[in-house]
Structure formats: C-alpha cells, structure tokens
Amino acid sequence: MSEPHVTLDPRGLDPVQQKLRGPLEDQLTSALQAATDRVRAGYAGEPVEQVCQRLLDETRSGLHPDIAAGFNPDMDEFCRVAVAIVRGGQVT
C-alpha cells in the first residue's frame, strides 16, 4: 500500500531553506504517515471533515512545536487522505 508523502513547494525558497527542504519533507512525511496509521486504526465512522481535522491535528502533534506552527498543508490533499481512510481504501 502506498503511503502519503509531503512535498514542499520549492518556489521562493532561499538557498538555506532549499538545503533543508529534503530533511523537512522527510520529517513531515513521517509525521503524516504515523498520523494516518493512528487515524485509520481509530476510525469509527466519523465524517470525512472530522477525519481530515483529526489527521491534521495528529500530524502536527508528531512535529516539533516550531515546525507544527508553520505547517500549513494543502487541505485538499489532507482531505483526499481522509476520504481514503473513510472508504477503507488505499492512501496514495
């Protein structure tokens, strides 16, 4: 099964931010994948909107507070993961 992955938009990044992009993407992806596993395991029929918010909250809780505070993901993509959890299907 494919797991969700975070990719940061490289536009507008300075050279230092560009160097940190890979490790930050790895950390965000790891937090998202762990959150996806927890939300999927605890899913009990909630609506997609609630699952999407829980996924965001769980992801942020797995990050350093400074990183979590600046993490503003594309919510359409987060909700796509939530839909896959609700449908019991594959997250790609």
N, C-alpha and C positions, 0 to 999 in steps of 0.2 A: 504494500500500500504506500502510495506517495504521501509525504508529509508536507504541511505548509512551509513556506520559506519567505523570509523578509528580504526584499531588495530595496536598497535606498536609492533615491534619485540623485545621480551624481552632479546634476546641473547646479551651478552656483557654489560648489564646494571649493574651499581654498586648498592648497597643497597638503597642509597638515590634516585637514578633515578628510581629504582623499586617501591619505595613508591609513587613517583609522577606519575607513569605510568597511573594509573586509572583516576585521575583528568585531566591529559593532554589528554588522549584519549577522555574523555567527552568533553573537550573544542574543540578539533579538529573535533570531530563528529558533535557538534553543529554548528560550522562554516561551515562544509561541507554541512550539511542539509539545512542551511539557503541559502548558495550559490546555491545549487541545486534548491531550490524553486525560487530564483531570476532568475537564468538562464532559467529554464523551463518557467517561466512567460514571459520572454522577448525573447524567441526563435522565430526567424523569418526566418527559412530556411537555416541558416548557415551550412557549412560543419562540420563534426564531429571534425576535428582538431581544428577548431576555437572555437567550443563549449567546447572542452576539455581545451583549454588555458583559456577561459573565466571562466570556473569552477575553475581552479587553482587560477586565479587572484582574483576572488570573495571570495574564501575560505581564501586566505592569507589576504585579506582586512578586514576580520572579526576576525583576530587574533591580539594579542599584537605584535608589530613590532619585538621583540626579538624572539618570537615563530615563527612568519611568516618567519623570516630569516633562521631559522633552519629546516623549514618544507620542506622536500623533499620526497613527496609521490611516491608510485609506480604509474607511469604514465599509465601503462596498466590498472590499476584499475580505475583511473580517467577517462580514455577514455571509459571504459566499462559503466560508469555512463553517459558520454556524448552520447554514442550510444543509451542508453535507452531514453535520452531526445529527441534526433533527431527522433527516431522511435515513440515517443509519448507513450512509454510503461512504464512498471513498473521498478523502480530502486530497485534492490535487493542487 
